[in-house]
Amino acid sequence: MEIEICVPITAKTVEQAIEDIKEAEKLTDLIELRIDFIENIDADKLKILLDSKSKRVIVTCRSKDNKGNFSGSEEERINLLKKAIELKADFVDIEINCDKNTIQEIIQNKKDAKTIVSYHNFNETPGLDKLNEIYAEIKELNPDLIKIVTNANSINDNFRIFELSRYKDDLTAFCMGLRGQISRILAPKYGSLITFAALKENKESAPGQITIDEMKNVYNIHSMNKGTKIIGVIGEYAENSMSKYMHNKNFNQKHLNFVYMPFKVRKEELEEFIKNFRKFNFAGSSVTIPHKVEIMKYIDETDETAQKIGAVNTIVNNNGKLTGHNTDYYGAVHALKEKTELNGKKILVIGSGGGARAVVYALKKENAEITITNRTMEKAKILANEFEIKSDNIDNIKKLVLDNDIIINTTSVGMSPNTNESIIKETEFTEGKLVMDIVYKPVNTELIILAKKANCNVITGDRMLIHQAIGQFKLWTDQEPDSKLMESALSEHVKNHQS
Ligand code: ATR
């Protein structure tokens, strides 16, 4: 059964709501009228709203107890729902935490409408046993549909919702919040009947709701089914990742049944997340800050390159065996080679984390003459010893810039939201150098802006991002992606979202 995308209407006035209904009906067949958002809602206004719809509609009137906006009495609220049935609403939604006799009365007198009995937990996602109890309690009332919505405090909460909804055919279930987004995206895969998507940004009816445009055009949600293979990026700030634009466009163009999404994972959640990753047989992932080194503990093997680099940015799941790879080095070389030869060049690498390790590994292979520097000098020295390169103190940055041909920033300095920071200050540049940043959000980092001002050539972080993504795509799918499509997907997003 194809997933239904329901767009909630959250306008405050009848006029605006009618405008939003018209717009939403161009995009989907199901809308939810959140009548509690309408100021001074009454039976007359409800009639005008229901008369204006041409597709199916759920009427919902959330009380303040359920984090809604309805300020009238409980009796008035229930009367509005009864009125909605009379006015031929397709569905009415009533919450399990209101009076049981009232719920039964609505269900028994539903006429042509269908009933949804819903459970909301704005604090947490209860354990699976508790969720099943809630499901059974609602089921006993015999509504047409059951809706269970919880708050995800951790990405791992989503998996309980997947367990709950997997084998049920009357349930819509997902997690709210940024950490719950994967449950909204994966509704078609794990059997949730409806997923809710916002008409536009700032028109969300609940935290974490994704826009319908993104659901359709980034995640290709209508092509998703139970066989869809799941890939994502594991990162503490995975929501910043732009890889979803590049990979999903290519999956779609090549008719590959894959979807790529952010996996927002904190350090302390990583081990549990990888257990869930295995249990739910996710097909692969990218790995980003701060997990590139730590992840090696939890996977089954790392290929030779990733081992030498000491960091993993890609995981492939081969029949349950998780293998770590590193395509960052490949990305760095290709991004640099678009602008310059590397053999014999003097290169300064700033930083000593996972990113730096991949870049140094790549440059060594190309016979460059490398110097490494870092805020924490001991880390730079360890890396210098391991790769047999020079290290120098970051306090000498001005001289280091002067002495090298190419300068590469591998630190996170300048990354959104700290966009006004630069690892090299305005007075420390030397004209004519080639300056590369591996930070890609924003594409024009402060470092890049200052480098251009100082008449340096630049390589922005999106170049390495694209090339490392090409390497990942091949590992997951055994196919060559269309790199031009990756580029256009990325630049379209950057144009719309960044200055
Ligand atoms: P990754 O694996 O993605 O490279 P990481 O291992 O956390 O991430 O490394 C981040 C790099 O950015 C490190 O070199 C770090 O310097 P320290 O080793 O001194 O921690 C550097 N870095 C992060 N924030 C910084 C800042 N504000 N100033 C200077 N360097 C910074």
Boltz pocket constraint, residues with backbone or C-beta under 6 A from the ligand:
constraints:
  - pocket:
      binder: B
      contacts: [[A, 288], [A, 289], [A, 290], [A, 292], [A, 293], [A, 350], [A, 351], [A, 352], [A, 353], [A, 354], [A, 355], [A, 356], [A, 374], [A, 375], [A, 376], [A, 379], [A, 410], [A, 411], [A, 412], [A, 413]]
      max_distance: 6.0
